[in-house]
Amino acid sequence: NSFMQNETVLYFVRHGQTEWNVKRIMQGHLDSALTSTGIEQAQSVAQVFSHIPFDFIYSSDLGRAKHTAHIIAHKIKRPIRLAKSLREATFGKHEGTTEEKYHELFEKRLLKNPCTTDQDLFHFKADDDIESPHDVMKRCMKFLKTLTKKHKGKTILLVTHGGLIRHFLYATGYKTYKELRFGAVRSTGYIKVHSNNGIFTVQETEGIIFSSDTS
């Protein structure tokens, strides 16, 4: 089946729980270590992934993703390649601040620049030194298109971050931002995606909380 040969299968997995996740601190390009729970989460998702015939592992170059990737790689015996494009959005000077403080800022800026549509939210950033979801997807999609061309017909694991997965689910038309609240992607939650000639189709999701609240 030539269609299948052209189709690249991608699994995006979020890293395991970190110390800052527990303290509800914004990480972005800053980093904190996996907790013992985070290490266990990585080990159990590695077990799930051990039944999938992966060809490659690509990981964000941030420590929390790399550590998660190493735990999975130990189980599935594939080398890891690092990709800056798979990083979380940067939150600039707001990295290291509490999620609560960041959300206050976000809401305040949102009042000044009301976003009436999802497309507005996709381009919105609460400060100049923050990446908008659109910025994140621009670098991510460019990387994915190159990757899927290079590895046609292969199965690839991408170890990345919650925000990036969330924006990907929106960018591919799978869900709206109303359904994808901040924090929707649990630690080591993952999605399976088929890519055919640069068209990405979400096939399944695991460990992602979709909000049905339409208010």
Backbone torsions as a table, in degrees:
resi	resn	phi	psi	omega
1	ASN	NA	108.6	-174.0
2	SER	-67.5	-28.2	177.7
3	PHE	-59.9	-44.6	-179.3
4	MET	-65.0	-36.5	-178.3
5	GLN	-66.2	-30.6	179.4
6	ASN	-81.1	-15.9	-171.7
7	GLU	-86.5	123.9	176.0
8	THR	-99.5	136.7	179.4
9	VAL	-104.3	126.4	-179.1
10	LEU	-118.3	134.2	170.6
11	TYR	-114.4	122.8	174.6
12	PHE	-101.7	126.9	177.2
13	VAL	-125.0	139.0	175.2
14	ARG	-80.8	147.6	176.6
15	HIS	-59.2	165.4	176.4
16	GLY	-71.3	167.2	-178.9
17	GLN	-57.7	138.6	178.8
18	THR	-114.5	169.9	178.4
19	GLU	-60.4	-40.0	179.6
20	TRP	-73.2	-28.1	173.7
21	ASN	-59.2	-44.5	-177.9
22	VAL	-63.9	-41.2	-178.9
23	LYS	-83.0	-1.4	-179.0
24	ARG	57.0	54.0	177.7
25	ILE	-111.9	138.7	179.6
26	MET	-68.3	126.5	-177.8
27	GLN	-99.0	-56.0	-176.3
28	GLY	56.0	-125.7	178.9
29	HIS	-85.4	-10.5	169.8
30	LEU	-75.6	173.5	-169.8
31	ASP	-146.7	158.5	168.8
32	SER	-146.3	161.0	-173.3
33	ALA	-72.7	154.4	171.8
34	LEU	-64.9	143.0	173.1
35	THR	-81.5	173.5	176.8
36	SER	-63.5	-33.3	174.6
37	THR	-64.0	-43.0	178.9
38	GLY	-60.0	-38.6	178.2
39	ILE	-67.1	-42.4	176.8
40	GLU	-63.1	-40.8	178.2
41	GLN	-60.3	-43.3	-179.9
42	ALA	-64.0	-39.0	179.0
43	GLN	-66.3	-39.0	-178.0
44	SER	-76.0	-32.2	175.5
45	VAL	-72.3	-30.3	175.6
46	ALA	-61.1	-37.8	177.9
47	GLN	-62.7	-44.5	177.2
48	VAL	-60.6	-45.5	-176.3
49	PHE	-73.6	-15.7	-177.1
50	SER	-66.8	-14.2	179.4
51	HIS	-94.1	1.1	-177.5
52	ILE	-107.0	132.3	-175.9
53	PRO	-78.9	72.0	-179.7
54	PHE	-69.0	143.2	174.4
55	ASP	-97.4	-35.7	-176.0
56	PHE	-143.9	155.8	169.6
57	ILE	-121.8	125.7	170.4
58	TYR	-114.9	137.0	-178.4
59	SER	-130.6	146.0	165.8
60	SER	-53.6	146.7	-177.8
61	ASP	-84.3	5.2	176.9
62	LEU	-79.5	144.0	-172.0
63	GLY	-50.1	-43.2	-176.0
64	ARG	-65.8	-34.8	177.9
65	ALA	-75.3	-42.8	179.7
66	LYS	-59.3	-44.6	-179.8
67	HIS	-61.9	-44.4	177.6
68	THR	-60.9	-44.0	-179.9
69	ALA	-61.3	-40.2	-179.6
70	HIS	-64.7	-39.3	178.6
71	ILE	-64.6	-42.8	179.3
72	ILE	-68.2	-42.3	-178.2
73	ALA	-61.8	-35.3	178.9
74	HIS	-59.0	-35.9	-178.8
75	LYS	-82.5	-44.8	-173.0
76	ILE	-97.2	0.0	171.3
77	LYS	55.1	51.8	174.1
78	ARG	-128.0	143.7	179.1
79	PRO	-69.9	156.7	-178.7
80	ILE	-106.6	132.8	171.5
81	ARG	-113.8	136.3	-176.7
82	LEU	-93.3	142.1	-178.8
83	ALA	-137.9	116.0	177.4
84	LYS	-61.1	-30.5	-178.0
85	SER	-63.3	-18.5	-178.6
86	LEU	-91.7	6.1	178.7
87	ARG	-64.4	157.9	170.8
88	GLU	-64.8	162.9	171.8
89	ALA	-58.3	146.4	172.0
90	THR	-87.1	141.5	177.1
91	PHE	-110.1	18.3	175.0
92	GLY	52.4	-131.3	-176.0
93	LYS	-70.3	-6.9	-179.4
94	HIS	-89.8	-1.7	174.7
95	GLU	-69.7	136.3	-178.0
96	GLY	92.5	-4.9	177.0
97	THR	-92.8	163.0	-178.5
98	THR	-72.1	152.6	177.0
99	GLU	-58.8	-38.0	-178.3
100	GLU	-60.3	-47.5	178.9
101	LYS	-62.4	-43.1	-179.3
102	TYR	-63.4	-42.2	-179.4
103	HIS	-66.7	-32.8	175.1
104	GLU	-62.2	-46.5	178.2
105	LEU	-60.6	-46.1	-178.6
106	PHE	-56.8	-49.7	-178.9
107	GLU	-63.1	-39.9	-179.6
108	LYS	-63.1	-45.2	179.7
109	ARG	-68.8	-31.6	-179.9
110	LEU	-66.3	-35.3	177.8
111	LEU	-65.0	-36.2	179.0
112	LYS	-72.4	-37.9	179.5
113	ASN	-122.1	78.2	-174.8
114	PRO	-57.5	130.6	176.7
115	CYS	-102.0	109.1	-175.8
116	THR	-89.2	-21.2	-178.6
117	THR	-124.4	165.3	174.6
118	ASP	-59.8	-36.0	-179.3
119	GLN	-63.2	-36.8	175.3
120	ASP	-63.1	-45.9	179.8
121	LEU	-62.0	-36.8	-179.3
122	PHE	-61.2	-31.2	-178.5
123	HIS	-100.6	-3.0	-174.2
124	PHE	-80.6	137.7	168.0
125	LYS	-137.1	140.5	-172.8
126	ALA	-76.7	-10.6	178.7
127	ASP	-157.5	163.5	-175.2
128	ASP	-64.9	-33.7	-174.6
129	ASP	-93.4	18.7	178.5
130	ILE	-105.7	145.5	172.8
131	GLU	-84.3	132.6	172.6
132	SER	-75.4	162.3	174.0
133	PRO	-52.8	-38.7	178.9
134	HIS	-60.7	-41.5	177.9
135	ASP	-61.6	-43.5	-178.9
136	VAL	-63.2	-45.8	-178.1
137	MET	-68.0	-31.5	179.8
138	LYS	-60.2	-49.2	-179.5
139	ARG	-71.6	-36.2	-177.8
140	CYS	-68.0	-48.3	-177.1
141	MET	-65.2	-38.0	178.4
142	LYS	-59.5	-46.8	178.9
143	PHE	-62.8	-45.7	-177.2
144	LEU	-64.5	-37.9	-179.4
145	LYS	-65.8	-40.9	176.6
146	THR	-64.6	-44.9	-177.4
147	LEU	-61.5	-46.9	-175.7
148	THR	-72.4	-26.2	173.2
149	LYS	-68.6	-44.7	-177.2
150	LYS	-67.6	-36.8	-174.9
151	HIS	-115.0	46.1	179.8
152	LYS	-52.8	132.3	176.0
153	GLY	78.1	1.7	-179.0
154	LYS	-94.7	168.7	176.9
155	THR	-115.3	122.6	-170.1
156	ILE	-126.1	136.4	174.7
157	LEU	-100.3	129.6	178.0
158	LEU	-115.7	115.2	179.6
159	VAL	-95.9	116.9	-169.2
160	THR	-144.9	-144.6	-167.8
161	HIS	-131.2	158.1	-175.6
162	GLY	-60.0	-44.7	-179.2
163	GLY	-61.4	-45.9	-178.9
164	LEU	-61.2	-43.0	179.6
165	ILE	-64.3	-42.3	179.6
166	ARG	-60.6	-45.9	179.9
167	HIS	-67.8	-33.1	177.1
168	PHE	-64.4	-42.7	179.0
169	LEU	-63.0	-33.4	175.7
170	TYR	-74.7	-47.2	-174.5
171	ALA	-62.1	-28.7	179.9
172	THR	-90.5	4.8	176.0
173	GLY	78.2	15.5	-176.5
174	TYR	-76.4	-40.9	-179.6
175	LYS	-145.7	162.6	175.9
176	THR	-93.0	166.1	177.1
177	TYR	-66.4	-26.4	174.7
178	LYS	-61.0	-35.7	-179.4
179	GLU	-86.2	-13.1	-176.5
180	LEU	-118.6	75.1	-178.9
181	ARG	-70.0	162.0	173.7
182	PHE	-52.6	132.0	-179.7
183	GLY	82.6	12.8	-178.0
184	ALA	-64.0	-30.2	-177.0
185	VAL	-92.5	112.9	179.2
186	ARG	-69.9	160.9	174.8
187	SER	-55.4	132.4	-175.0
188	THR	56.6	19.5	167.4
189	GLY	-66.3	151.6	-178.1
190	TYR	-145.9	162.0	175.4
191	ILE	-131.4	148.4	175.9
192	LYS	-109.4	131.0	-173.8
193	VAL	-132.1	137.3	172.0
194	HIS	-100.8	136.8	177.1
195	SER	-121.0	126.0	178.2
196	ASN	-132.4	112.9	-177.8
197	ASN	49.4	47.4	175.2
198	GLY	78.5	3.1	174.9
199	ILE	-100.1	124.6	-176.5
200	PHE	-104.6	128.7	179.5
201	THR	-124.2	121.7	179.2
202	VAL	-75.4	124.7	-177.5
203	GLN	-98.1	-42.7	178.3
204	GLU	-154.3	157.9	178.3
205	THR	-134.0	147.1	-179.3
206	GLU	-140.4	128.3	177.3
207	GLY	75.7	28.2	176.7
208	ILE	-120.9	127.7	-173.8
209	ILE	-96.7	109.5	178.3
210	PHE	-92.2	127.3	-178.8
211	SER	-87.4	129.4	178.7
212	SER	-96.9	3.7	-179.3
213	ASP	-69.2	113.5	-176.2
214	THR	-100.1	10.7	-179.1
215	SER	-70.7	NA	NA
